[in-house]
Amino acid sequence: MDKQVDMLGYVGLGVTALGAIASAVTGQVLPLSVASTIGVGCNVFSRKQSEERLIDAFNVQQEKIESLYTKVDANHGELKESMVMSKADFGNQVEDLKLTLNERLTNIKDSLDQNVSSLNGETKEIKEIVSNLRQVEILSQELRVKPDSASFFYERGNSHSKLGNISGAIADYTEAIKKDGDYAEAYHKRGILYLDSGAKQKAVDDLRKASLLYFEKGEIDSYHQAREMSKNVHEIGSHGNGSNGKMLIGTKLFS
């Protein structure tokens, strides 16, 4: 279209030039109206073409603008949908994180509770061990002052037994019996330790002696306990029970 407009301009210019040449050749002046009319017509046509060109350009730009608006609206919708989905995903991630953290905290708390319980048990056991060790030391000092005290030997034997020092406990119970031949509790405790050690005959002898002494002192409950233990020694052995079963009997008797 630009070329067409340019051509029209050139045509108008050419017509004007031809008019001037014709006037010069003939020596006559062409009527001004003819030349003007031709020039004005060309100019009007040129302006019309320019207006059409501007209108077309405007329409093209308008279409581009409308296309851009359409794209912006589409992108805005997609962006909004993406933001909604991202927000939902983020919310789900937050909830999952909360659940995971709560689960971990619960597991940590349970583990801490177990560790605390275990430590409390160990602490209690250590305290008992320390207490028994102190008791052994105190009784040992007392025996230096009163070496003939059967009760001191018996009590120290109990502390040795709680510490797991079986041989030391048997030795102290034996000393207590030497100091006091009627010490029923010493016979009873030593009989239980003999039973735990596998010396069944010694265990039976001590338990029978203890039951007899209990009976003579009128301690009927202790008498029945020692008597039943002496009777069950062979039964325990015949059923193949180990030291755990025998220890249970001793624990029940003196719990």
C-alpha positions in Angstrom: 0.0 0.0 0.0 2.9 2.4 0.7 4.2 1.8 -2.8 0.7 2.6 -4.2 0.5 5.9 -2.3 4.0 6.8 -3.5 3.1 6.0 -7.1 0.0 8.2 -6.9 2.2 11.0 -5.6 4.6 10.5 -8.4 1.7 10.4 -10.9 0.4 13.7 -9.6 3.8 15.2 -9.7 4.2 13.9 -13.3 0.9 15.4 -14.4 1.8 18.8 -13.0 5.2 18.6 -14.8 3.6 17.6 -18.1 1.2 20.6 -17.8 4.2 22.9 -17.4 5.9 21.4 -20.4 2.9 21.6 -22.5 2.5 25.2 -21.6 6.0 25.9 -22.6 5.8 24.1 -25.9 2.5 25.6 -27.1 3.2 28.9 -25.6 -0.2 28.8 -24.0 -0.9 28.7 -20.4 -3.0 25.7 -19.5 -6.0 26.5 -17.4 -5.0 26.5 -13.7 -8.2 24.6 -12.8 -7.1 21.6 -14.9 -3.7 21.3 -13.2 -5.1 22.1 -9.8 -7.9 19.6 -10.2 -5.5 16.9 -11.2 -3.2 17.7 -8.2 -6.0 17.9 -5.8 -7.5 14.6 -6.9 -4.2 12.9 -6.5 -3.8 14.5 -3.0 -7.3 13.4 -2.0 -6.6 9.9 -3.1 -3.3 9.9 -1.4 -4.9 11.0 1.9 -7.6 8.4 1.6 -5.0 5.7 1.2 -3.1 7.1 4.2 -6.2 7.0 6.3 -7.0 3.5 5.3 -3.4 2.5 6.0 -3.6 4.1 9.5 -7.0 2.4 10.1 -5.5 -0.9 9.1 -2.5 -0.4 11.3 -4.7 0.7 14.2 -6.8 -2.5 13.7 -3.7 -4.6 13.6 -2.5 -3.0 16.9 -6.0 -3.4 18.4 -5.9 -7.1 17.5 -2.5 -7.5 19.1 -3.6 -5.7 22.2 -6.7 -7.9 22.4 -4.5 -11.0 21.9 -2.2 -9.8 24.7 -5.2 -9.3 27.0 -6.4 -12.8 26.2 -3.0 -14.2 27.0 -2.7 -12.2 30.2 -6.2 -13.4 31.3 -5.2 -17.0 30.5 -1.9 -16.7 32.3 -3.6 -15.0 35.2 -6.0 -18.0 35.5 -3.2 -20.5 35.2 -1.1 -18.6 37.8 -4.1 -18.4 40.1 -4.8 -22.1 39.8 -1.1 -22.8 40.3 -1.0 -20.6 43.4 -4.1 -22.4 44.8 -2.5 -25.8 44.1 0.8 -24.7 45.6 -1.0 -23.4 48.7 -2.8 -26.7 49.1 0.4 -28.6 48.6 2.2 -26.4 51.1 -0.7 -26.9 53.6 -0.4 -30.7 53.1 3.4 -30.5 53.6 2.9 -28.5 56.8 0.4 -31.1 58.1 2.7 -34.0 57.2 5.6 -32.2 58.9 3.5 -31.7 62.0 2.6 -35.3 62.1 6.2 -36.4 61.6 7.4 -34.0 64.3 4.7 -35.2 66.7 5.6 -38.8 66.0 9.3 -38.1 66.6 8.6 -36.2 69.8 6.4 -39.1 71.0 9.1 -41.6 70.2 11.8 -39.5 71.9 9.6 -39.1 75.0 8.9 -42.8 75.1 12.6 -43.5 74.8 13.4 -41.0 77.5 10.8 -42.5 79.8 12.3 -45.9 79.3 15.8 -44.6 79.8 14.7 -42.7 82.9 12.9 -45.8 84.3 16.0 -47.9 83.5 18.3 -45.4 85.2 16.0 -45.2 88.2 16.2 -49.0 88.5 19.9 -49.0 88.1 20.2 -46.1 90.6 18.1 -48.0 93.1 20.2 -51.1 92.6 23.4 -49.1 93.1 22.0 -47.6 96.2 21.2 -51.0 97.6 24.7 -52.3 96.7 26.3 -49.2 98.4 24.0 -49.7 101.4 25.0 -53.3 101.8 28.7 -52.5 101.3 28.4 -49.9 104.1 26.6 -52.4 106.3 29.4 -55.0 105.7 31.9 -52.4 106.7 30.0 -51.2 109.8 29.4 -54.8 111.0 33.1 -55.7 110.4 34.0 -52.8 112.6 31.5 -53.9 115.2 32.9 -57.4 115.2 36.4 -56.1 115.9 34.9 -54.8 119.2 32.5 -57.7 119.8 34.0 -60.8 118.0 31.7 -63.2 119.8 28.4 -61.5 118.6 26.4 -64.1 116.7 23.9 -61.5 115.5 26.7 -59.4 113.9 27.9 -62.4 112.0 24.4 -63.2 110.9 23.6 -59.7 109.8 26.9 -59.4 107.9 26.0 -62.8 106.3 22.8 -61.3 105.1 24.6 -58.3 103.5 27.1 -60.7 101.8 24.1 -62.7 100.5 22.4 -59.6 99.0 25.7 -58.6 97.3 25.9 -62.1 95.8 28.9 -63.1 97.9 27.6 -66.6 98.6 30.8 -68.0 100.1 31.2 -65.0 102.4 27.6 -65.3 103.5 27.9 -69.0 104.3 31.1 -68.3 106.2 29.4 -65.6 108.4 26.3 -67.9 109.0 28.7 -70.6 110.0 30.4 -68.3 112.5 27.0 -67.2 113.8 26.1 -70.8 114.4 29.4 -71.4 116.2 28.7 -68.5 118.5 25.1 -69.6 119.0 24.2 -73.2 118.2 20.4 -72.5 118.5 20.5 -69.7 115.9 17.6 -71.1 113.8 17.6 -68.2 111.2 21.4 -68.8 110.6 20.7 -72.5 109.9 17.7 -71.5 107.7 19.7 -69.0 105.6 22.7 -71.2 105.3 20.5 -74.1 104.2 19.0 -72.0 101.4 22.5 -71.0 100.2 23.6 -74.6 100.3 20.6 -75.5 98.2 21.4 -72.7 95.7 25.0 -74.0 95.5 23.9 -77.6 94.8 24.9 -79.0 98.2 21.6 -80.8 98.7 22.5 -82.9 101.7 23.9 -79.9 103.6 20.8 -78.0 102.7 18.5 -80.7 104.0 20.5 -81.0 107.3 20.4 -77.2 107.9 16.7 -76.9 107.0 15.7 -79.8 109.2 17.8 -78.3 112.1 16.2 -74.9 111.5 12.6 -76.4 111.5 13.4 -78.1 114.8 14.7 -75.0 116.4 11.7 -73.0 115.1 9.3 -75.6 116.6 11.0 -75.4 119.9 10.7 -71.6 120.0 7.1 -71.7 118.9 7.7 -70.0 115.6 5.2 -72.2 113.7 5.1 -70.3 110.4 8.9 -70.4 110.1 8.8 -74.1 111.2 6.5 -75.0 108.3 8.5 -73.0 105.8 11.8 -74.7 106.7 10.2 -78.2 107.0 8.5 -77.9 103.6 11.7 -76.7 102.0 13.6 -79.7 103.4 11.0 -82.1 102.2 10.9 -80.5 98.7 14.7 -80.5 98.1 14.6 -84.0 96.5 11.5 -83.1 94.5 13.1 -80.0 93.2 16.2 -81.9 92.1 14.1 -84.7 90.5 12.2 -82.2 88.4 15.4 -80.7 87.0 14.8 -77.2 88.4 17.9 -75.2 88.5 19.1 -72.6 90.9 16.5 -70.1 89.7 13.7 -72.2 91.1 15.5 -72.7 94.4 16.3 -69.0 94.7 12.6 -68.3 94.2 11.8 -70.4 97.2 14.3 -68.6 99.3 13.0 -65.2 98.1 9.4 -66.2 99.0 10.5 -67.3 102.5 12.3 -64.1 103.3 10.5 -61.4 101.3 
